[in-house]
Amino acid sequence: MSGKIKITLVKSMIGRPEKHRRVLRGMGLTKLNRTVELEDTPSIRGMVYKVSHLVKTEEMINEAK
């Protein structure tokens, strides 16, 4: 799993448990519709899994050779 993934916050974290808020802040998502590009690692995948109902993810295709 090498490369990057694009993660966008699509639902508000208002009213969500503090654990979910910490995960989102840890990924750099603080405002609605903000997008971050992160390395595709097992730890990041686990974070995305925990808040999958709040975010949208996209695989980034590495076209550089």
mmCIF file of the C-alpha atoms, coordinates in Angstrom:
data_MODEL
# 
_entry.id   MODEL 
# 
loop_
_atom_site.group_PDB 
_atom_site.id 
_atom_site.type_symbol 
_atom_site.label_atom_id 
_atom_site.label_alt_id 
_atom_site.label_comp_id 
_atom_site.label_asym_id 
_atom_site.label_entity_id 
_atom_site.label_seq_id 
_atom_site.pdbx_PDB_ins_code 
_atom_site.Cartn_x 
_atom_site.Cartn_y 
_atom_site.Cartn_z 
_atom_site.occupancy 
_atom_site.B_iso_or_equiv 
_atom_site.pdbx_formal_charge 
_atom_site.auth_seq_id 
_atom_site.auth_comp_id 
_atom_site.auth_asym_id 
_atom_site.auth_atom_id 
_atom_site.pdbx_PDB_model_num 
ATOM 1  C CA . MET A 1 1  ? 0.000   0.000  0.000   1.00 0.00 ? 1  MET A CA 1 
ATOM 2  C CA . SER A 1 2  ? 2.145   2.828  -1.176  1.00 0.00 ? 2  SER A CA 1 
ATOM 3  C CA . GLY A 1 3  ? 0.966   6.145  -2.466  1.00 0.00 ? 3  GLY A CA 1 
ATOM 4  C CA . LYS A 1 4  ? -1.479  8.666  -1.121  1.00 0.00 ? 4  LYS A CA 1 
ATOM 5  C CA . ILE A 1 5  ? -5.153  8.948  -0.368  1.00 0.00 ? 5  ILE A CA 1 
ATOM 6  C CA . LYS A 1 6  ? -7.330  12.058 -0.476  1.00 0.00 ? 6  LYS A CA 1 
ATOM 7  C CA . ILE A 1 7  ? -9.632  12.470 2.527   1.00 0.00 ? 7  ILE A CA 1 
ATOM 8  C CA . THR A 1 8  ? -12.444 15.054 2.642   1.00 0.00 ? 8  THR A CA 1 
ATOM 9  C CA . LEU A 1 9  ? -14.580 15.897 5.683   1.00 0.00 ? 9  LEU A CA 1 
ATOM 10 C CA . VAL A 1 10 ? -18.193 15.805 4.427   1.00 0.00 ? 10 VAL A CA 1 
ATOM 11 C CA . LYS A 1 11 ? -20.162 15.731 7.703   1.00 0.00 ? 11 LYS A CA 1 
ATOM 12 C CA . SER A 1 12 ? -19.783 17.954 10.728  1.00 0.00 ? 12 SER A CA 1 
ATOM 13 C CA . MET A 1 13 ? -18.088 16.721 13.881  1.00 0.00 ? 13 MET A CA 1 
ATOM 14 C CA . ILE A 1 14 ? -20.609 18.595 16.055  1.00 0.00 ? 14 ILE A CA 1 
ATOM 15 C CA . GLY A 1 15 ? -22.231 16.163 18.447  1.00 0.00 ? 15 GLY A CA 1 
ATOM 16 C CA . ARG A 1 16 ? -19.724 13.401 17.705  1.00 0.00 ? 16 ARG A CA 1 
ATOM 17 C CA . PRO A 1 17 ? -17.751 11.595 20.417  1.00 0.00 ? 17 PRO A CA 1 
ATOM 18 C CA . GLU A 1 18 ? -14.424 13.110 21.444  1.00 0.00 ? 18 GLU A CA 1 
ATOM 19 C CA . LYS A 1 19 ? -12.590 10.054 20.039  1.00 0.00 ? 19 LYS A CA 1 
ATOM 20 C CA . HIS A 1 20 ? -13.912 10.831 16.558  1.00 0.00 ? 20 HIS A CA 1 
ATOM 21 C CA . ARG A 1 21 ? -12.930 14.489 16.900  1.00 0.00 ? 21 ARG A CA 1 
ATOM 22 C CA . ARG A 1 22 ? -9.384  13.533 17.910  1.00 0.00 ? 22 ARG A CA 1 
ATOM 23 C CA . VAL A 1 23 ? -9.057  11.212 14.916  1.00 0.00 ? 23 VAL A CA 1 
ATOM 24 C CA . LEU A 1 24 ? -10.227 13.937 12.531  1.00 0.00 ? 24 LEU A CA 1 
ATOM 25 C CA . ARG A 1 25 ? -7.889  16.525 14.060  1.00 0.00 ? 25 ARG A CA 1 
ATOM 26 C CA . GLY A 1 26 ? -5.044  14.026 13.889  1.00 0.00 ? 26 GLY A CA 1 
ATOM 27 C CA . MET A 1 27 ? -5.590  13.721 10.151  1.00 0.00 ? 27 MET A CA 1 
ATOM 28 C CA . GLY A 1 28 ? -5.676  17.517 9.798   1.00 0.00 ? 28 GLY A CA 1 
ATOM 29 C CA . LEU A 1 29 ? -9.407  17.835 9.153   1.00 0.00 ? 29 LEU A CA 1 
ATOM 30 C CA . THR A 1 30 ? -10.790 20.759 11.141  1.00 0.00 ? 30 THR A CA 1 
ATOM 31 C CA . LYS A 1 31 ? -13.426 22.326 8.885   1.00 0.00 ? 31 LYS A CA 1 
ATOM 32 C CA . LEU A 1 32 ? -16.191 20.970 6.692   1.00 0.00 ? 32 LEU A CA 1 
ATOM 33 C CA . ASN A 1 33 ? -15.243 20.215 3.065   1.00 0.00 ? 33 ASN A CA 1 
ATOM 34 C CA . ARG A 1 34 ? -11.525 20.466 3.848   1.00 0.00 ? 34 ARG A CA 1 
ATOM 35 C CA . THR A 1 35 ? -9.373  17.948 1.954   1.00 0.00 ? 35 THR A CA 1 
ATOM 36 C CA . VAL A 1 36 ? -6.014  16.504 2.979   1.00 0.00 ? 36 VAL A CA 1 
ATOM 37 C CA . GLU A 1 37 ? -3.613  14.188 1.175   1.00 0.00 ? 37 GLU A CA 1 
ATOM 38 C CA . LEU A 1 38 ? -2.014  11.592 3.442   1.00 0.00 ? 38 LEU A CA 1 
ATOM 39 C CA . GLU A 1 39 ? 0.304   8.649  2.938   1.00 0.00 ? 39 GLU A CA 1 
ATOM 40 C CA . ASP A 1 40 ? -1.569  5.381  2.468   1.00 0.00 ? 40 ASP A CA 1 
ATOM 41 C CA . THR A 1 41 ? -0.441  3.471  5.563   1.00 0.00 ? 41 THR A CA 1 
ATOM 42 C CA . PRO A 1 42 ? -2.257  0.938  7.767   1.00 0.00 ? 42 PRO A CA 1 
ATOM 43 C CA . SER A 1 43 ? -2.516  3.468  10.611  1.00 0.00 ? 43 SER A CA 1 
ATOM 44 C CA . ILE A 1 44 ? -4.141  6.090  8.365   1.00 0.00 ? 44 ILE A CA 1 
ATOM 45 C CA . ARG A 1 45 ? -6.486  3.424  6.954   1.00 0.00 ? 45 ARG A CA 1 
ATOM 46 C CA . GLY A 1 46 ? -7.518  2.565  10.517  1.00 0.00 ? 46 GLY A CA 1 
ATOM 47 C CA . MET A 1 47 ? -8.228  6.211  11.274  1.00 0.00 ? 47 MET A CA 1 
ATOM 48 C CA . VAL A 1 48 ? -10.337 6.506  8.122   1.00 0.00 ? 48 VAL A CA 1 
ATOM 49 C CA . TYR A 1 49 ? -12.234 3.346  9.074   1.00 0.00 ? 49 TYR A CA 1 
ATOM 50 C CA . LYS A 1 50 ? -13.134 4.813  12.483  1.00 0.00 ? 50 LYS A CA 1 
ATOM 51 C CA . VAL A 1 51 ? -14.681 7.941  10.969  1.00 0.00 ? 51 VAL A CA 1 
ATOM 52 C CA . SER A 1 52 ? -15.780 6.544  7.597   1.00 0.00 ? 52 SER A CA 1 
ATOM 53 C CA . HIS A 1 53 ? -19.309 7.893  8.152   1.00 0.00 ? 53 HIS A CA 1 
ATOM 54 C CA . LEU A 1 54 ? -17.925 11.455 8.278   1.00 0.00 ? 54 LEU A CA 1 
ATOM 55 C CA . VAL A 1 55 ? -15.359 11.439 5.451   1.00 0.00 ? 55 VAL A CA 1 
ATOM 56 C CA . LYS A 1 56 ? -15.036 10.676 1.747   1.00 0.00 ? 56 LYS A CA 1 
ATOM 57 C CA . THR A 1 57 ? -11.852 8.994  0.516   1.00 0.00 ? 57 THR A CA 1 
ATOM 58 C CA . GLU A 1 58 ? -10.244 8.756  -2.906  1.00 0.00 ? 58 GLU A CA 1 
ATOM 59 C CA . GLU A 1 59 ? -7.259  6.765  -4.073  1.00 0.00 ? 59 GLU A CA 1 
ATOM 60 C CA . MET A 1 60 ? -4.646  8.942  -5.728  1.00 0.00 ? 60 MET A CA 1 
ATOM 61 C CA . ILE A 1 61 ? -3.068  7.350  -8.774  1.00 0.00 ? 61 ILE A CA 1 
ATOM 62 C CA . ASN A 1 62 ? 0.676   7.910  -8.958  1.00 0.00 ? 62 ASN A CA 1 
ATOM 63 C CA . GLU A 1 63 ? 1.295   8.804  -12.616 1.00 0.00 ? 63 GLU A CA 1 
ATOM 64 C CA . ALA A 1 64 ? 4.901   9.951  -12.156 1.00 0.00 ? 64 ALA A CA 1 
ATOM 65 C CA . LYS A 1 65 ? 7.487   7.435  -13.335 1.00 0.00 ? 65 LYS A CA 1 
# 
